[in-house]
Amino acid sequence: MRFRSATVIVFLLVGASGCTRSDDVESDAERFCGEAIAQREMIVSPPLDSERELQATLEFYRLMGQLAPVAIAEEWNDLVVNLETAAALIPGDPDSEELVAMTAYATEPSAYQVHRWLKTNCGLEIPITTIAPQEQVPARTTTIVPSGSTVPSG
């Protein structure tokens, strides 16, 4: 039962993340790319050793969520929810640990989409690690000639 409630919470959090945009900062793809390039290390390896560093990282991610172009705004804000959930982790509490893991897993597709968008539109390579593969692999199709039929020779 705990798994089901954690799943519901994760999807509610991820679904609500797109509704958190503020009116004081507007979407700006050029600035978003500029900030992402300038602050690459903050994205790749955010400083989280102290409460002050954690808060600065959260504020950076939230600002980037405001600047994010419409094409990836929802996905970026999923990453904000992921970071906020991880920041609220209660070590040793199985429900808290499960929620963090479920949120991380649920936001993998968003991380992948942000990764692709940054590479395509900003020329910025951000490494990501996911549990499940995110690349879409085309289905393999095979043509089978029914038995007893003739194949025209050519």
Backbone torsions as a table, in degrees:
resi	resn	phi	psi	omega
1	MET	NA	-35.4	-179.4
2	ARG	-60.8	-39.3	179.4
3	PHE	-60.0	-43.9	-178.7
4	ARG	-64.1	-44.8	-178.9
5	SER	-66.8	-36.7	177.4
6	ALA	-66.0	-39.2	178.8
7	THR	-62.2	-45.3	179.0
8	VAL	-60.3	-44.7	-179.8
9	ILE	-62.4	-44.4	179.9
10	VAL	-58.6	-48.7	-177.6
11	PHE	-68.3	-31.9	174.2
12	LEU	-66.4	-43.1	179.2
13	LEU	-63.9	-48.0	-178.9
14	VAL	-64.6	-41.9	179.0
15	GLY	-65.1	-35.7	-178.5
16	ALA	-78.3	-16.8	-174.5
17	SER	-61.4	-32.0	179.5
18	GLY	-69.8	-13.5	-177.4
19	CYS	-94.8	7.1	-172.6
20	THR	-99.8	10.4	-178.2
21	ARG	-70.4	141.4	-179.0
22	SER	-97.9	161.8	178.9
23	ASP	-89.0	-10.2	-174.9
24	ASP	-83.2	-15.8	175.6
25	VAL	-129.4	131.5	-177.4
26	GLU	-102.6	154.2	175.3
27	SER	-55.0	133.5	-176.8
28	ASP	-153.4	95.6	-175.2
29	ALA	-59.8	-39.9	-179.0
30	GLU	-64.9	-46.3	178.5
31	ARG	-67.0	-38.9	178.0
32	PHE	-57.4	-48.4	178.0
33	CYS	-62.0	-44.9	-179.9
34	GLY	-59.9	-45.0	178.4
35	GLU	-65.8	-40.8	179.9
36	ALA	-63.2	-42.4	179.1
37	ILE	-67.3	-47.0	-178.2
38	ALA	-66.4	-32.6	-175.6
39	GLN	-112.0	31.2	-177.5
40	ARG	-50.6	-45.3	-178.1
41	GLU	-64.4	-31.2	177.3
42	MET	-65.7	-31.4	178.6
43	ILE	-81.2	-46.7	-175.5
44	VAL	-71.5	-44.3	-175.3
45	SER	-140.4	72.7	-174.7
46	PRO	-64.0	138.2	177.2
47	PRO	-71.6	124.6	-176.2
48	LEU	-135.2	19.1	-174.1
49	ASP	-73.5	-24.8	-179.3
50	SER	-131.8	166.3	177.9
51	GLU	-61.4	-37.9	179.2
52	ARG	-63.2	-44.7	178.5
53	GLU	-65.3	-41.1	178.5
54	LEU	-60.3	-46.7	-179.9
55	GLN	-64.2	-39.6	178.2
56	ALA	-64.1	-40.2	178.1
57	THR	-64.5	-45.8	177.8
58	LEU	-60.0	-43.1	179.0
59	GLU	-63.6	-40.2	177.1
60	PHE	-61.7	-48.1	-179.8
61	TYR	-62.4	-38.6	178.2
62	ARG	-66.6	-42.4	176.9
63	LEU	-60.5	-45.5	178.7
64	MET	-61.6	-33.0	176.0
65	GLY	-64.0	-33.6	177.3
66	GLN	-73.7	-36.8	-178.9
67	LEU	-79.9	-21.8	-173.4
68	ALA	-52.4	133.6	176.0
69	PRO	-64.0	153.9	-176.6
70	VAL	-52.1	-35.1	-177.3
71	ALA	-58.6	-28.7	-178.9
72	ILE	-133.1	13.5	-178.4
73	ALA	-59.2	-46.5	-179.7
74	GLU	-63.4	-42.3	-179.7
75	GLU	-65.0	-42.7	178.5
76	TRP	-62.7	-42.9	-179.2
77	ASN	-67.5	-25.0	170.1
78	ASP	-62.5	-38.2	178.3
79	LEU	-67.0	-34.8	175.8
80	VAL	-62.9	-45.7	178.2
81	VAL	-60.6	-41.5	178.4
82	ASN	-58.6	-47.3	-179.7
83	LEU	-66.7	-42.1	178.1
84	GLU	-62.1	-40.1	178.8
85	THR	-65.7	-43.8	178.3
86	ALA	-63.9	-37.1	179.8
87	ALA	-66.0	-25.9	-179.1
88	ALA	-91.5	6.4	-179.1
89	LEU	-55.2	134.0	172.6
90	ILE	-105.6	101.5	-177.7
91	PRO	-56.1	135.4	179.3
92	GLY	87.4	-10.1	178.2
93	ASP	-93.5	110.4	-176.3
94	PRO	-57.4	-37.6	179.5
95	ASP	-65.8	-42.3	179.1
96	SER	-65.8	-44.4	179.8
97	GLU	-64.0	-39.5	178.7
98	GLU	-66.4	-40.5	178.4
99	LEU	-62.0	-42.4	178.1
100	VAL	-62.1	-45.7	-179.8
101	ALA	-64.1	-43.9	-179.6
102	MET	-64.8	-39.4	179.2
103	THR	-66.0	-43.5	178.4
104	ALA	-59.8	-45.4	179.6
105	TYR	-64.6	-43.2	-177.8
106	ALA	-66.2	-25.5	-177.5
107	THR	-97.8	3.8	177.4
108	GLU	-56.3	-45.6	178.8
109	PRO	-59.8	-35.1	178.2
110	SER	-66.9	-43.2	178.2
111	ALA	-59.8	-41.1	179.6
112	TYR	-65.2	-43.0	179.8
113	GLN	-64.3	-40.4	176.8
114	VAL	-64.2	-44.1	177.8
115	HIS	-54.6	-50.0	-179.1
116	ARG	-64.4	-42.0	-178.4
117	TRP	-64.2	-45.1	179.8
118	LEU	-61.6	-40.3	-179.8
119	LYS	-67.3	-45.8	-177.1
120	THR	-71.0	-43.3	-170.8
121	ASN	-100.0	-21.0	-178.1
122	CYS	-117.8	-9.7	-175.5
123	GLY	68.5	24.5	-176.1
124	LEU	-108.6	121.9	178.7
125	GLU	-94.5	116.4	177.3
126	ILE	-115.3	116.8	178.6
127	PRO	-70.4	140.8	175.0
128	ILE	-131.9	152.8	175.5
129	THR	-122.8	127.5	179.3
130	THR	-127.4	155.8	177.0
131	ILE	-77.2	-46.3	-179.5
132	ALA	-100.8	145.5	176.5
133	PRO	-64.0	141.0	-177.8
134	GLN	-107.5	-19.9	177.7
135	GLU	-67.2	133.9	175.6
136	GLN	-80.4	123.4	178.5
137	VAL	-101.4	125.6	-179.8
138	PRO	-62.5	144.6	178.4
139	ALA	-67.3	141.1	176.3
140	ARG	-84.7	134.1	176.9
141	THR	-119.3	147.3	179.6
142	THR	-131.8	137.9	174.8
143	THR	-97.8	123.8	179.3
144	ILE	-111.3	125.9	178.2
145	VAL	-81.9	123.4	179.1
146	PRO	-58.5	142.9	-180.0
147	SER	-63.7	144.9	178.6
148	GLY	86.8	-7.7	178.6
149	SER	-91.7	160.8	179.0
150	THR	-103.8	143.3	176.3
151	VAL	-103.9	124.3	-179.5
152	PRO	-60.9	138.6	177.2
153	SER	-92.5	148.4	-169.7
154	GLY	-119.4	NA	NA
